[in-house]
Amino acid sequence: MTIRDVDVVTGAAGFIGSHLVDALLASGRRVIGVDNLAVGRLDNLAQHRDNPAFRFVQGDVADRALMRETIAGAGRVFHLAAMADIVPSVQNPAVYYDANVNGCFAVAEACRLAGVERVLYAASSSCYGVPDVYPTPETARIDPRYPYALTKNLGEQLLLHWAQLYGLPVVSLRMFNVYGPRARTSGSYGAVFGVFLAQKQAGKPLTVVGDGTQTRDFTYVSDVVSAYLAAAERGRTGEIYNVGSGGTVSVNRLVELLGAEQVVHIPKRPGEPDCTFADIAKITAELGWAPKVSIEDGVAQLLRHIDLWRDAPVWTADSIAEATEDWFRFIKN
């Protein structure tokens, strides 16, 4: 192996990052995982503890010196580290800016100085806001509605600017509603799957936002990982690719698949679309990638791992109302 056979994965102990580490190591790559463990868990990487091809670095991606040291000599960098939950971003925008924008700057500069061969960025479909067209293509209007969406898009703009100005070989993947095992099971009010699984595990009603007819492009984590691998091999520098399931599923259908016996309806939040639906024609045509996991199979996999949510916070209508108070205060449409 040459030193260029090394991949750096930021956010390696997190949900998607840990699955990506698994796949890269399985393919014969050496991997350096970086995580500050603010969200990620070392348990997600426990199976690689004694693997000589894996090294873990605990630290913050906004630490420029650490990023220069860690990325020096790497062949590819997968930049997934970020503050991700959308609701807390309204309350703590500085934390999101530091992680998602300053972190991107530190990674971009380290990659430029190291002369890496490819940078893969975990962008977010939240940049589209409330889209004008479905399925939503990469050329759709950018309309972030809350700090998480804004900071993730600013990070993407920064990296693509480095691609244009310095020739940094960046490929950006805009992900849609990723779910699967190892999704976060603690902390702030977050994604629907984590909320629902904890409620189901505890025998509590599922809190459905609005009437539940809104639809989401739920994308299983193994499909997302395969998109990263395809983009690392065949993605064009400076390009953006949507990563989605190729369809949409209503929240009510999700409730049905989870076998919920009780639901409680809570107020619909402003600034959230009635539908998320990725146009994946570009990534399919250019990279030969296509999703493989149906929502039925994906949910079945999650239910087999539902014990992971045994100690997760169980949200109620009242606690959600408290957690989203600032959201309703500041976001009007």
Phi, psi and omega in degrees: 000140171265168182296336180287357174275009180264131173251139172255130176242113173274148187072030189293333181268004180273189185300291183289320183302319182292323176294323178294319176303315178306311185291320180294316178296320179296333181275358178098004178281155166269144188227134168250118179261134180239133178197141176268359177064020173293327179235318183291163182231133178299334177304329180294342182245008187302327183292347181253010186304321183256015181274117182295345179275358183237137174226135181252134177241118176270119181177173186262134180293342177281355178279102188296318180295318179296319180294319178299316180294318185287322186273341180307123178089354180286151176274315183225148178233125176255107186263096181250346185298131180189158163276127196245329185292138189279320185297313180295342181295334177290326182275332186228061185297328181297320179298319181290321179295315181299314183286314192270334179255304178299325176298319178296321179298313181299318180292316181300314181293319178297319179294320179298313182293328181277346182064041182296158185274338180197138174239123178252123183251135177272091177272174185233139175292350178296345178298337181282347180062237174256098190296157177270344186218144177227140348299153190268120180274170179296339181273002182295159180299138176272126188210064182295139185251351183207162189302324177302310181299318180296311185293324177294322178288324175298320176299318178296315179299319180298311182296320179290330174294319176298325177295317182289316187277315187253356182076019178297128187280077185263138169232130184248131179247118178268109188268145180247115166043065182282138179217163178148179178301149181080003172302152186304137182242012180213167173095218191289161173300126188219222190295153189300321182298314180298319179297311184294318183294320177295319178295317180295316179301325181272359181072029181254161178297147175278133182270105182266123178285130181065214183267000177082002180277349178297147185242151180226150177268082182284123186240122185287145190298326180292328175292321178296316179299318180294331175292320177297317181295320178295317181293325179295328182270321192232356182293145181273135180303134178083006183260156177243136178230130170288144174233109181217183185273348184087009179196184178227156181224135179284155176298324177298323177293322177298316177302318179297315181295329178282350178069036182288139179266334181223144173228154173233131180268132179240162187300140174295141182267135174295155177084359178250136183287156173285341183213139162241133187202107183281133164277111184253020181298323184293310182292329178291315182290317188274326185249354181069023182264144174209144177292151182238338188263120178286162179297325180296314180291322180296316178295320178300320177298317180296319180296331176289341180248020188296338177300339178298338182261014183299323182256011180286153177297138179258110184277143176240170178303320181291315182290328176292319178301319179292317182293331184258011183302314180292328176303308180293333180289319188258331184260122188250340181207000000 
